[in-house]
Amino acid sequence: MPEPIRVQCCIAGGGPAGMMLGYLMARAGVKTLVLEKHADFLRDFRGDTVHPSTLQAMADLGLIDAFLKRPHSALHRIGVEIDGERLEVVNFDHLPVDYRFVAFMPQWEFLNFLAEEGRKLPALTVRMQAQATGLIEADGRCVGLAARTPEGAIEIHADLVVGADGRGSILRDQAGLKVQTLGAPIDVLWFRLSRDPKDEDQLLGRVNHGYFIITIDRGDYWQCAFVIPKGGLEAVRAEGIEAFRRKVADAAPFLEGKTAELRSFDDLKPLTVTVDRLERWSKPGLLFIGDAAHAMSPIGGVGINLAIQDAIAAANRLAEPLAAGRPLGDHDLDAVRRRRLPATRIIQGFQVLAQDRLFKPGLEDGRAKIDPAPIRLIAHLPLLGRLAARMIGLGVRLERVKSPGG
Ligand SMILES: Cc1cc2nc3c(=O)[nH]c(=O)nc-3n(C[C@H](O)[C@H](O)[C@H](O)COP(=O)(O)OP(=O)(O)OC[C@H]3O[C@@H](n4cnc5c(N)ncnc54)[C@H](O)[C@@H]3O)c2cc1C
């Protein structure tokens, strides 16, 4: 085993939470190492939405112009079609920030951008193909991470270890922190279908014949998310691919001529929806943020943005003492949970309410039908629409970058 690597902050996971925290820490002069188990950020069928809160953070960091040069499409309003009727549900025009739209950008673009900007910071190292395998503890305190790399096992010693390793976090299991599961009645099947320039304008959600589909414009293809009842994949398989193609065409009639592109179930990527959160987000020397602290439902597409808001809150609170070499106490680490928990709780509460209210009524016969009444209500009551825009666009508590540097 080589000599342990010594840094001030070691982050497990190069997702939105870990990459943003790594950037902010290094920008404040904290010597930081991010470990990412994959060789690249090229993972498909991940959250793609960069909301106004994250655009504001990019602007605060002076990165917005370069960021918006990356391939993306801008969504100013979220529209839904219900049984052929088009409704505008969310309109971001009234938000009190400079960037009032959602940027649809493949997550790998977003993460590559942060990695490239991060390379300009001498204090930041992002190590790919480096999988955190365990916590290193001494005297009841987490003092580092063990990791596996293609060159062999390594150890990293750090003043602060951050678990940003997503909802399947092995570190939170090892830390023995209690997880509160909130449950989700749905799962999602992701797939792509080709897109012609003459295809309809971008409309995000469609609820037709009782089926719910999201279609995201990715230029030459549609990235589609079809909602099914939790654990319902086997039932979908049993009905056969032709039956599934028909459901897709029922949900989004404009896709009818393309569904043959789904040759088999191998073309579908099932994603299990989970909603949970840790009761405590930290132990001495160790902090969890992002999905590792609170897995979000895809409803509202807010997971990336919440993860980034956690990273900003953590950097605002912890970067300065870390950079100055002051020891971080339990109270400092728990301050991140205290700051972010109310927002997390409220957003997860809305997600669970929406899941239960929208989807559960139609689940009895084994199909994830949707009850359109609440969507119609939001569309017809401007105040509710504004509230939805605020929750989706900015979250409950908007974090602004305060950490020194840049
Ligand atoms: C079906 C579905 C659709 C979604 N759609 C959206 C959406 O449209 N918009 C949105 O905002 N959110 C969406 N979300 C949620 C969003 O994907 C997450 O909330 C967000 O990615 C969380 O960011 P994170 O950095 O905390 O975790 P993750 O994005 O999960 O990143 C964790 C990273 O850690 C790495 N890692 C894991 N274990 C280790 C280890 N041991 N060592 C080193 N690295 C490790 C992983 O490879 C990964 O890169 C969706 C979620 C689901 C399930």
PDBQT file of the ligand as one rigid body, heavy atoms in Angstrom, charges set to zero:
ROOT
HETATM    1  C1  LIG A 501     -35.555   8.172 -12.661  1.00  0.00    +0.000 C 
HETATM    2  C2  LIG A 501     -34.887   9.420 -12.135  1.00  0.00    +0.000 A 
HETATM    3  C3  LIG A 501     -34.972  10.570 -12.872  1.00  0.00    +0.000 A 
HETATM    4  C4  LIG A 501     -34.435  11.762 -12.372  1.00  0.00    +0.000 A 
HETATM    5  N1  LIG A 501     -34.573  12.898 -13.086  1.00  0.00    +0.000 NA
HETATM    6  C5  LIG A 501     -34.082  14.055 -12.590  1.00  0.00    +0.000 A 
HETATM    7  C6  LIG A 501     -34.176  15.268 -13.311  1.00  0.00    +0.000 A 
HETATM    8  O1  LIG A 501     -34.677  15.332 -14.430  1.00  0.00    +0.000 OA
HETATM    9  N2  LIG A 501     -33.651  16.379 -12.742  1.00  0.00    +0.000 N 
HETATM   10  C7  LIG A 501     -33.064  16.351 -11.507  1.00  0.00    +0.000 A 
HETATM   11  O2  LIG A 501     -32.630  17.420 -11.022  1.00  0.00    +0.000 OA
HETATM   12  N3  LIG A 501     -32.937  15.216 -10.821  1.00  0.00    +0.000 NA
HETATM   13  C8  LIG A 501     -33.427  14.073 -11.328  1.00  0.00    +0.000 A 
HETATM   14  N4  LIG A 501     -33.277  12.917 -10.624  1.00  0.00    +0.000 N 
HETATM   15  C9  LIG A 501     -32.538  12.920  -9.361  1.00  0.00    +0.000 C 
HETATM   16  C10 LIG A 501     -31.048  13.163  -9.602  1.00  0.00    +0.000 C 
HETATM   17  O3  LIG A 501     -30.530  12.253 -10.562  1.00  0.00    +0.000 OA
HETATM   18  C11 LIG A 501     -30.284  13.047  -8.297  1.00  0.00    +0.000 C 
HETATM   19  O4  LIG A 501     -31.006  13.665  -7.259  1.00  0.00    +0.000 OA
HETATM   20  C12 LIG A 501     -28.907  13.733  -8.384  1.00  0.00    +0.000 C 
HETATM   21  O5  LIG A 501     -28.153  13.173  -9.435  1.00  0.00    +0.000 OA
HETATM   22  C13 LIG A 501     -28.161  13.599  -7.061  1.00  0.00    +0.000 C 
HETATM   23  O6  LIG A 501     -26.843  14.032  -7.186  1.00  0.00    +0.000 OA
HETATM   24  P1  LIG A 501     -25.703  13.428  -6.251  1.00  0.00    +0.000 P 
HETATM   25  O7  LIG A 501     -24.439  14.054  -6.707  1.00  0.00    +0.000 OA
HETATM   26  O8  LIG A 501     -26.110  13.551  -4.844  1.00  0.00    +0.000 OA
HETATM   27  O9  LIG A 501     -25.701  11.867  -6.550  1.00  0.00    +0.000 OA
HETATM   28  P2  LIG A 501     -25.442  11.087  -7.909  1.00  0.00    +0.000 P 
HETATM   29  O10 LIG A 501     -25.851  11.881  -9.079  1.00  0.00    +0.000 OA
HETATM   30  O11 LIG A 501     -26.030   9.731  -7.729  1.00  0.00    +0.000 OA
HETATM   31  O12 LIG A 501     -23.854  10.972  -7.961  1.00  0.00    +0.000 OA
HETATM   32  C14 LIG A 501     -23.150  10.070  -7.146  1.00  0.00    +0.000 C 
HETATM   33  C15 LIG A 501     -21.816   9.816  -7.808  1.00  0.00    +0.000 C 
HETATM   34  O13 LIG A 501     -21.028   9.039  -6.932  1.00  0.00    +0.000 OA
HETATM   35  C16 LIG A 501     -20.397   8.015  -7.667  1.00  0.00    +0.000 C 
HETATM   36  N5  LIG A 501     -20.137   6.945  -6.685  1.00  0.00    +0.000 N 
HETATM   37  C17 LIG A 501     -21.031   6.120  -6.113  1.00  0.00    +0.000 A 
HETATM   38  N6  LIG A 501     -20.424   5.328  -5.211  1.00  0.00    +0.000 NA
HETATM   39  C18 LIG A 501     -19.115   5.679  -5.216  1.00  0.00    +0.000 A 
HETATM   40  C19 LIG A 501     -17.980   5.234  -4.502  1.00  0.00    +0.000 A 
HETATM   41  N7  LIG A 501     -18.073   4.266  -3.588  1.00  0.00    +0.000 N 
HETATM   42  N8  LIG A 501     -16.779   5.803  -4.752  1.00  0.00    +0.000 NA
HETATM   43  C20 LIG A 501     -16.662   6.777  -5.683  1.00  0.00    +0.000 A 
HETATM   44  N9  LIG A 501     -17.706   7.241  -6.403  1.00  0.00    +0.000 NA
HETATM   45  C21 LIG A 501     -18.922   6.698  -6.161  1.00  0.00    +0.000 A 
HETATM   46  C22 LIG A 501     -21.394   7.659  -8.755  1.00  0.00    +0.000 C 
HETATM   47  O14 LIG A 501     -20.748   7.031  -9.849  1.00  0.00    +0.000 OA
HETATM   48  C23 LIG A 501     -21.937   9.036  -9.109  1.00  0.00    +0.000 C 
HETATM   49  O15 LIG A 501     -21.183   9.669 -10.083  1.00  0.00    +0.000 OA
HETATM   50  C24 LIG A 501     -33.786  11.742 -11.120  1.00  0.00    +0.000 A 
HETATM   51  C25 LIG A 501     -33.673  10.558 -10.390  1.00  0.00    +0.000 A 
HETATM   52  C26 LIG A 501     -34.235   9.401 -10.893  1.00  0.00    +0.000 A 
HETATM   53  C27 LIG A 501     -34.136   8.148 -10.082  1.00  0.00    +0.000 C 
ENDROOT
TORSDOF 0
